Amino acid sequence: MSIRRALVSVSDKAGLADFARGLVELGVEIVSTGGTARYLSELGLKIVPVSTVTGFPEIMDGRVKTLHPFIHAGILANREVPEHLQAIRELGIAPIDLVVVNLYPFEATVARKGVTEEEAIENIDIGGPTMVRAAAKNFTGVAVVVDPADYAGVLAEMRSNKGELSPETRKRLARTAFNHTASYDAAISTWFNDVEGDFPSELHLGFKKVQSLRYGENPHQRGAFYIDASTSPEALPLIQQLHGAQLSFNNLLDLDAARRVVDEFALPCCVIIKHNNPCGVCVAEHVGVAYERAFSCDPVSAFGGVYALNRVVDAELATEMAKVFIEVVSAPGFEQEALEILTRKPDIRILVDAGRRGSSGYRTDMKKIAGGLLVQDRDLETDERDAMRVVTSRNPTELEWEDLLFGWRVAKHVKSNAIVVVKNLMTVGVGAGQMSRVDSSRIALQKAQHSFEGAAVASDAFFPFPDALEVVADAGVTCAIHPGGSKRDDEVRDVAEARGMAMVMTGRRHFRH
């Protein structure tokens, strides 16, 4: 199929100048619209305005310009059906062989702060998707290009093939085009659903592939990484990798878990994740101190972990980190000398965390199950001390309150049943993912590298029996925080009372399955 006539109408003009010049050099006539036509004319290229083709002016501020039989018949005429070709000849309609269209920047528009509903609506493209879909449907005779990244390859093939594009290329471009319009419609649907403020009756997801992964959770499973298509293209990249091997499926899972924990705290913080659970968390007056204490919680589990910090890494901290095996370290930045120290280790993956977590996709949590999808609000609630209830005669001291609230925030990110023991704003024992809460308490005690004397315990859900509390109380814990709500709350409280412990009930559970 030789390309003789192209319709070009794009919002994103990246790479368009060279592409359009290349088409003209190949003898392709260019039909164009509005701002694109002005842009190409200013480059000195001969352009046929779409209104010349249709015999009808662009109206309604450009809302109607390409929605015309002289455009769509030229795109949709099946080149293999003689009656189609005869029909357009009789009507004086010239075929359109190439459609170069990308759409109004709806996603970037609604991602801006303070965008109005009117602005959002006006950035819903109608004519563009219609042309793209028409061309993609008729890929046996028409080529469609929606991604500027394809310009160079299309030109190269045309130049080496006397202006023609192969059937395989046209089909690949059509696949890209339908993915593009599907993602665009999903973004619009998501925006309308967000405005509605409830879970929609139909859920349309739009994600863009970032990269293929070596494998999934295990080597026999395929894996890939996608990002939420609703993320503004002007935003900083989700992950900026400075050093190390490609991130694995499991690295990305653990990195997400680490970021969720570190986002809980404004003070300098270090989080160490292993197998999707925190094995060390600390906040301190300096991030280097936070790192040292977080690591000391469970040095064995910290081996080969994913580390997240919320402060820039300096040379002193980098020197300490270089002494251990770390899979991934994520921070807002790294001083040059710190990078020089860390990059001596070829295997460590070093990431700059842009801290961008505001998209609607981040506020929603989805879990795939066989035959369906479970959707919920992400657990972003920060329970305030004023809403909590002290149920023992002894109130926590101010230092105990600090540890209780710190432990409560960490427990939210530990696989249930979760028991987190903390002291001086650092975890000293973590029991995760056990089938019984008492087993989680025992594991927290067994793994502890520090004394439990004077420590606080946080439980992500109520104590169904006093036994789990008794395990940590026997080890020296002096205060506890949990949601409450068990039929045996009184029994649990009585144990705390008898031990002279302070107990706080939050009224809110934080399971993480």
TAWO-V702669 format. One record per backbone hydrogen bond with DSSP energy under -0.5 kcal/mol. NH is the residue of the N-H (numbers start at 1). CO is the residue of the C=O. E is the energy in kcal/mol with one decimal. If there is no record, write none. Layout:
BEGIN
nh=NH co=CO e=E
nh=NH co=CO e=E
END
This chain:
BEGIN
nh=3 co=163 e=-2.5
nh=4 co=2 e=-0.6
nh=6 co=29 e=-3.3
nh=7 co=98 e=-2.8
nh=8 co=6 e=-0.5
nh=8 co=31 e=-3.0
nh=9 co=7 e=-0.5
nh=9 co=100 e=-2.8
nh=11 co=102 e=-0.6
nh=13 co=11 e=-0.8
nh=16 co=13 e=-1.9
nh=17 co=13 e=-0.5
nh=19 co=15 e=-1.6
nh=20 co=16 e=-3.3
nh=21 co=17 e=-2.3
nh=22 co=18 e=-2.2
nh=23 co=19 e=-2.1
nh=24 co=20 e=-2.5
nh=25 co=21 e=-2.4
nh=26 co=22 e=-1.2
nh=27 co=24 e=-1.9
nh=28 co=23 e=-2.4
nh=29 co=4 e=-2.9
nh=31 co=6 e=-3.3
nh=31 co=29 e=-0.6
nh=32 co=48 e=-2.1
nh=33 co=8 e=-0.8
nh=36 co=33 e=-1.0
nh=37 co=33 e=-2.3
nh=38 co=34 e=-2.0
nh=39 co=35 e=-2.3
nh=40 co=36 e=-2.5
nh=41 co=37 e=-2.3
nh=42 co=38 e=-2.3
nh=43 co=39 e=-0.8
nh=44 co=41 e=-1.9
nh=45 co=40 e=-1.9
nh=47 co=45 e=-0.5
nh=48 co=30 e=-2.7
nh=49 co=47 e=-0.7
nh=50 co=32 e=-2.1
nh=52 co=49 e=-1.1
nh=53 co=49 e=-1.2
nh=54 co=50 e=-2.5
nh=55 co=51 e=-2.1
nh=56 co=51 e=-0.6
nh=59 co=64 e=-2.4
nh=63 co=60 e=-1.7
nh=64 co=59 e=-1.9
nh=65 co=63 e=-0.5
nh=68 co=66 e=-2.2
nh=71 co=68 e=-1.5
nh=72 co=68 e=-2.6
nh=73 co=69 e=-2.5
nh=74 co=69 e=-0.5
nh=75 co=71 e=-1.3
nh=76 co=72 e=-3.1
nh=77 co=73 e=-1.7
nh=79 co=77 e=-0.6
nh=81 co=78 e=-2.0
nh=82 co=80 e=-0.6
nh=84 co=81 e=-0.9
nh=85 co=81 e=-1.6
nh=86 co=82 e=-2.6
nh=87 co=83 e=-2.1
nh=88 co=84 e=-2.0
nh=89 co=85 e=-1.8
nh=90 co=86 e=-2.5
nh=91 co=87 e=-1.4
nh=92 co=89 e=-0.9
nh=93 co=88 e=-3.2
nh=94 co=92 e=-0.5
nh=96 co=74 e=-2.5
nh=97 co=5 e=-1.9
nh=97 co=95 e=-0.5
nh=98 co=5 e=-1.5
nh=99 co=143 e=-2.6
nh=100 co=7 e=-3.2
nh=100 co=98 e=-0.5
nh=101 co=99 e=-0.7
nh=101 co=145 e=-1.5
nh=102 co=9 e=-0.9
nh=106 co=104 e=-2.7
nh=109 co=105 e=-2.0
nh=110 co=106 e=-2.6
nh=111 co=107 e=-1.2
nh=112 co=108 e=-0.6
nh=112 co=109 e=-1.2
nh=115 co=112 e=-1.2
nh=120 co=116 e=-2.1
nh=121 co=117 e=-2.7
nh=122 co=118 e=-2.4
nh=123 co=119 e=-0.9
nh=123 co=120 e=-0.8
nh=124 co=121 e=-1.9
nh=125 co=123 e=-0.8
nh=130 co=126 e=-1.6
nh=131 co=127 e=-2.3
nh=132 co=128 e=-2.6
nh=133 co=129 e=-2.7
nh=134 co=130 e=-2.1
nh=135 co=131 e=-2.7
nh=136 co=132 e=-2.6
nh=137 co=133 e=-2.6
nh=138 co=134 e=-1.7
nh=139 co=136 e=-1.3
nh=141 co=138 e=-2.2
nh=142 co=138 e=-1.5
nh=143 co=97 e=-2.8
nh=145 co=99 e=-2.8
nh=148 co=146 e=-0.5
nh=150 co=147 e=-2.7
nh=151 co=148 e=-1.5
nh=154 co=150 e=-2.3
nh=155 co=151 e=-2.6
nh=156 co=152 e=-2.5
nh=157 co=153 e=-2.2
nh=158 co=154 e=-2.4
nh=159 co=155 e=-2.7
nh=160 co=156 e=-1.8
nh=161 co=157 e=-0.8
nh=161 co=158 e=-0.6
nh=162 co=159 e=-0.5
nh=163 co=158 e=-3.5
nh=164 co=161 e=-1.3
nh=165 co=1 e=-1.4
nh=170 co=166 e=-2.4
nh=171 co=167 e=-2.3
nh=172 co=168 e=-2.1
nh=173 co=169 e=-2.7
nh=174 co=170 e=-2.0
nh=175 co=171 e=-2.2
nh=176 co=172 e=-2.1
nh=177 co=173 e=-2.2
nh=178 co=174 e=-2.6
nh=179 co=175 e=-2.1
nh=180 co=176 e=-2.1
nh=181 co=177 e=-2.4
nh=182 co=178 e=-2.2
nh=183 co=179 e=-2.4
nh=184 co=180 e=-2.2
nh=185 co=181 e=-2.6
nh=186 co=182 e=-2.2
nh=187 co=183 e=-2.0
nh=188 co=184 e=-1.9
nh=189 co=185 e=-2.8
nh=190 co=186 e=-2.6
nh=191 co=187 e=-2.1
nh=192 co=188 e=-2.3
nh=193 co=189 e=-2.4
nh=194 co=190 e=-2.6
nh=195 co=191 e=-2.2
nh=196 co=192 e=-1.8
nh=197 co=193 e=-1.6
nh=198 co=193 e=-0.9
nh=204 co=202 e=-0.5
nh=205 co=203 e=-0.5
nh=208 co=227 e=-2.8
nh=210 co=225 e=-3.3
nh=211 co=225 e=-1.5
nh=213 co=223 e=-2.4
nh=216 co=218 e=-0.8
nh=216 co=221 e=-3.3
nh=221 co=218 e=-2.2
nh=223 co=213 e=-0.6
nh=225 co=211 e=-2.9
nh=227 co=208 e=-2.8
nh=229 co=206 e=-3.0
nh=231 co=228 e=-1.6
nh=235 co=232 e=-1.6
nh=240 co=352 e=-1.3
nh=241 co=239 e=-0.6
nh=242 co=350 e=-3.1
nh=243 co=350 e=-1.1
nh=249 co=215 e=-0.7
nh=252 co=248 e=-2.2
nh=253 co=249 e=-1.8
nh=254 co=250 e=-2.5
nh=255 co=251 e=-2.6
nh=256 co=252 e=-2.1
nh=257 co=253 e=-1.9
nh=258 co=254 e=-2.5
nh=259 co=255 e=-2.5
nh=260 co=256 e=-2.0
nh=261 co=257 e=-1.6
nh=262 co=258 e=-2.5
nh=263 co=259 e=-2.0
nh=264 co=261 e=-1.9
nh=265 co=262 e=-1.4
nh=268 co=284 e=-0.5
nh=270 co=282 e=-2.1
nh=271 co=308 e=-2.6
nh=272 co=280 e=-2.8
nh=273 co=306 e=-2.8
nh=274 co=277 e=-2.8
nh=277 co=274 e=-1.4
nh=279 co=272 e=-2.8
nh=280 co=272 e=-1.1
nh=282 co=270 e=-1.9
nh=283 co=425 e=-2.0
nh=284 co=268 e=-2.0
nh=290 co=286 e=-2.2
nh=291 co=287 e=-2.5
nh=292 co=288 e=-2.2
nh=293 co=289 e=-2.4
nh=294 co=290 e=-2.5
nh=295 co=291 e=-2.6
nh=296 co=292 e=-1.6
nh=297 co=293 e=-0.8
nh=297 co=294 e=-0.8
nh=298 co=294 e=-0.6
nh=298 co=295 e=-0.7
nh=302 co=298 e=-2.1
nh=303 co=299 e=-0.7
nh=303 co=300 e=-1.0
nh=304 co=325 e=-2.8
nh=305 co=302 e=-2.0
nh=305 co=325 e=-0.5
nh=306 co=273 e=-2.4
nh=307 co=305 e=-0.5
nh=307 co=328 e=-3.2
nh=308 co=271 e=-2.6
nh=309 co=330 e=-2.6
nh=310 co=269 e=-1.3
nh=313 co=333 e=-2.3
nh=314 co=312 e=-0.5
nh=318 co=314 e=-2.5
nh=319 co=315 e=-2.3
nh=320 co=316 e=-1.4
nh=321 co=317 e=-2.5
nh=322 co=318 e=-2.2
nh=323 co=320 e=-1.3
nh=324 co=321 e=-1.6
nh=326 co=324 e=-0.7
nh=327 co=305 e=-1.7
nh=328 co=305 e=-1.3
nh=329 co=349 e=-2.6
nh=330 co=307 e=-2.7
nh=331 co=351 e=-1.8
nh=335 co=313 e=-2.6
nh=339 co=335 e=-2.3
nh=340 co=336 e=-2.2
nh=341 co=337 e=-1.8
nh=342 co=338 e=-2.6
nh=343 co=339 e=-2.8
nh=344 co=341 e=-0.9
nh=345 co=342 e=-1.8
nh=346 co=344 e=-0.8
nh=348 co=345 e=-0.8
nh=349 co=327 e=-2.3
nh=350 co=243 e=-1.9
nh=350 co=348 e=-0.6
nh=351 co=329 e=-2.7
nh=351 co=349 e=-0.5
nh=352 co=240 e=-2.8
nh=353 co=331 e=-2.5
nh=353 co=351 e=-0.6
nh=354 co=238 e=-0.5
nh=354 co=352 e=-0.7
nh=357 co=355 e=-0.9
nh=362 co=359 e=-0.9
nh=363 co=359 e=-1.0
nh=364 co=361 e=-0.7
nh=365 co=376 e=-3.4
nh=367 co=374 e=-2.5
nh=369 co=372 e=-2.0
nh=372 co=369 e=-2.2
nh=374 co=367 e=-2.9
nh=376 co=365 e=-2.5
nh=378 co=363 e=-2.5
nh=380 co=378 e=-2.0
nh=383 co=381 e=-0.7
nh=387 co=384 e=-1.3
nh=388 co=385 e=-1.8
nh=389 co=505 e=-2.8
nh=391 co=389 e=-0.5
nh=391 co=503 e=-2.3
nh=392 co=503 e=-0.7
nh=395 co=393 e=-0.5
nh=401 co=397 e=-2.7
nh=402 co=398 e=-2.1
nh=403 co=399 e=-1.9
nh=404 co=400 e=-3.0
nh=405 co=401 e=-2.7
nh=406 co=402 e=-2.1
nh=407 co=403 e=-3.0
nh=408 co=404 e=-2.3
nh=409 co=405 e=-1.8
nh=410 co=406 e=-1.9
nh=411 co=407 e=-2.8
nh=412 co=408 e=-1.0
nh=413 co=410 e=-2.3
nh=414 co=411 e=-1.6
nh=416 co=512 e=-2.1
nh=419 co=431 e=-2.4
nh=420 co=458 e=-2.6
nh=421 co=429 e=-3.3
nh=422 co=456 e=-2.8
nh=423 co=426 e=-2.5
nh=427 co=281 e=-2.4
nh=428 co=421 e=-3.3
nh=429 co=421 e=-1.5
nh=431 co=419 e=-3.1
nh=432 co=430 e=-0.5
nh=433 co=415 e=-2.6
nh=434 co=417 e=-0.9
nh=440 co=436 e=-1.5
nh=441 co=437 e=-2.0
nh=442 co=438 e=-2.2
nh=443 co=439 e=-2.5
nh=444 co=440 e=-2.4
nh=445 co=441 e=-1.9
nh=446 co=442 e=-2.7
nh=447 co=443 e=-2.5
nh=448 co=444 e=-0.6
nh=448 co=445 e=-0.6
nh=449 co=428 e=-0.6
nh=450 co=428 e=-0.6
nh=454 co=476 e=-2.4
nh=455 co=452 e=-2.6
nh=456 co=422 e=-2.9
nh=457 co=479 e=-2.1
nh=458 co=420 e=-2.8
nh=459 co=481 e=-2.2
nh=460 co=418 e=-1.4
nh=464 co=462 e=-0.8
nh=468 co=465 e=-0.5
nh=470 co=466 e=-2.4
nh=471 co=467 e=-1.9
nh=472 co=468 e=-1.3
nh=473 co=469 e=-2.5
nh=474 co=470 e=-2.6
nh=475 co=471 e=-0.7
nh=476 co=473 e=-1.5
nh=477 co=472 e=-2.2
nh=478 co=455 e=-2.6
nh=479 co=455 e=-1.0
nh=480 co=502 e=-2.3
nh=481 co=457 e=-2.2
nh=482 co=504 e=-2.1
nh=489 co=486 e=-1.5
nh=492 co=488 e=-2.4
nh=493 co=489 e=-2.9
nh=494 co=490 e=-2.4
nh=495 co=491 e=-1.8
nh=496 co=492 e=-2.0
nh=497 co=493 e=-2.9
nh=498 co=494 e=-2.7
nh=499 co=495 e=-1.7
nh=500 co=497 e=-1.2
nh=501 co=496 e=-2.8
nh=502 co=478 e=-1.8
nh=504 co=480 e=-2.6
nh=505 co=389 e=-3.1
nh=506 co=482 e=-1.7
nh=507 co=483 e=-1.4
nh=510 co=460 e=-2.3
END
